[in-house]
Each structure stands twice: as C-alpha cells, then as structure tokens.
Amino acid sequence: MNDVKNVRGGIEAWKAASLPVEKDADAVWSLERQVRFTAGSLVVLGVLLSLVNPNFLLLSAFVGAGLVFAAVTDTCGMALALAKMPWNKKADASGKTKVQRA
C-alpha cells in the first residue's frame, strides 16, 4: 500500500478517465450458486410457511419439480431470470450493459 493516490472526483473520475480499476472477481456469485441459494431458500420458506397453511408445501414442490425439469432438459428458468438481475449485468467495452449468460 505504498502507492496510494488521492483522486479528485473519486473512483468515478478515475473510471471516466479510462484508467485501470482492479475488481474482486468473486464479488458476484456464479449463476449456479445463485440458483442453489434461491431454490434452497424457497424450499425452506415453503416448509416453514406450511406450518401456517399446508398449501405452502406446493411452493417447495414447485421448486423441486423445476429442479428436476432443469436437470432433464439442461435448461434452467430460474438461472435465466437471475441472469437478468441488476447485480448480474456487466458493461462491455462500449459501456452498454450486457446480461450474463446462464
């Protein structure tokens, strides 16, 4: 940390000047990890809510059926939806936003 700079305008001014910026490559989870987290959370939520109303078990069943369908067809609707979330969008060299592929 010997080469520290104080930039007028902050990091946004640095980026605007097209100067290099180091980013943490692991800052955004992979889509597979996001799907596992979301699917698991929805299953747990469905089970917990079924204590209030047994019909909420249908949420867990729906997620389970979706995972089976994803495995059989090798396509995942949840991954496609998650790929469109703001944290999964990256800008290309022209500054236009691109969606991460599922």
HUSULWO-V671613 format. One record per residue. N is the residue number from 1. PHI is phi in whole degrees, 0 to 359 (999 if undefined). PSI is psi in radians with two decimals (* if undefined). Layout:
BEGIN
n->N phi->PHI psi->PSI
n->N phi->PHI psi->PSI
END
This chain:
BEGIN
n->1 phi->999 psi->0.59
n->2 phi->276 psi->-0.37
n->3 phi->255 psi->1.25
n->4 phi->259 psi->2.37
n->5 phi->239 psi->2.48
n->6 phi->255 psi->1.94
n->7 phi->257 psi->2.16
n->8 phi->294 psi->2.18
n->9 phi->98 psi->-0.13
n->10 phi->73 psi->-2.84
n->11 phi->297 psi->-0.56
n->12 phi->294 psi->-0.65
n->13 phi->293 psi->-0.67
n->14 phi->299 psi->-0.83
n->15 phi->296 psi->-0.70
n->16 phi->298 psi->-0.50
n->17 phi->276 psi->0.12
n->18 phi->59 psi->0.59
n->19 phi->271 psi->2.68
n->20 phi->292 psi->2.49
n->21 phi->230 psi->2.24
n->22 phi->272 psi->2.33
n->23 phi->236 psi->2.64
n->24 phi->285 psi->2.02
n->25 phi->296 psi->-0.44
n->26 phi->264 psi->0.27
n->27 phi->296 psi->-0.61
n->28 phi->251 psi->2.29
n->29 phi->296 psi->2.66
n->30 phi->295 psi->2.73
n->31 phi->299 psi->-0.66
n->32 phi->300 psi->-0.75
n->33 phi->293 psi->-0.69
n->34 phi->297 psi->-0.70
n->35 phi->295 psi->-0.80
n->36 phi->299 psi->-0.74
n->37 phi->296 psi->-0.82
n->38 phi->295 psi->-0.82
n->39 phi->298 psi->-0.80
n->40 phi->298 psi->-0.73
n->41 phi->296 psi->-0.73
n->42 phi->294 psi->-0.65
n->43 phi->295 psi->-0.83
n->44 phi->298 psi->-0.75
n->45 phi->300 psi->-0.77
n->46 phi->299 psi->-0.74
n->47 phi->294 psi->-0.78
n->48 phi->296 psi->-0.75
n->49 phi->291 psi->-0.38
n->50 phi->293 psi->-0.28
n->51 phi->291 psi->-0.44
n->52 phi->272 psi->-0.78
n->53 phi->213 psi->2.10
n->54 phi->300 psi->-0.33
n->55 phi->295 psi->-0.35
n->56 phi->291 psi->-0.24
n->57 phi->297 psi->-0.38
n->58 phi->297 psi->-0.54
n->59 phi->298 psi->-0.82
n->60 phi->296 psi->-0.70
n->61 phi->295 psi->-0.71
n->62 phi->297 psi->-0.78
n->63 phi->295 psi->-0.75
n->64 phi->299 psi->-0.76
n->65 phi->296 psi->-0.66
n->66 phi->296 psi->-0.68
n->67 phi->293 psi->-0.69
n->68 phi->296 psi->-0.80
n->69 phi->300 psi->-0.73
n->70 phi->298 psi->-0.68
n->71 phi->291 psi->-0.74
n->72 phi->291 psi->-0.73
n->73 phi->266 psi->-0.18
n->74 phi->59 psi->0.57
n->75 phi->228 psi->2.60
n->76 phi->225 psi->1.91
n->77 phi->298 psi->-0.63
n->78 phi->294 psi->-0.71
n->79 phi->295 psi->-0.68
n->80 phi->297 psi->-0.71
n->81 phi->291 psi->-0.76
n->82 phi->295 psi->-0.56
n->83 phi->297 psi->-0.41
n->84 phi->271 psi->-0.06
n->85 phi->290 psi->2.63
n->86 phi->304 psi->-0.62
n->87 phi->287 psi->-0.22
n->88 phi->259 psi->0.07
n->89 phi->267 psi->2.40
n->90 phi->234 psi->2.58
n->91 phi->271 psi->2.43
n->92 phi->274 psi->-3.02
n->93 phi->299 psi->-0.50
n->94 phi->278 psi->-0.10
n->95 phi->92 psi->-0.06
n->96 phi->281 psi->2.55
n->97 phi->279 psi->2.33
n->98 phi->242 psi->2.53
n->99 phi->270 psi->2.38
n->100 phi->296 psi->2.38
n->101 phi->285 psi->2.49
n->102 phi->279 psi->*
END
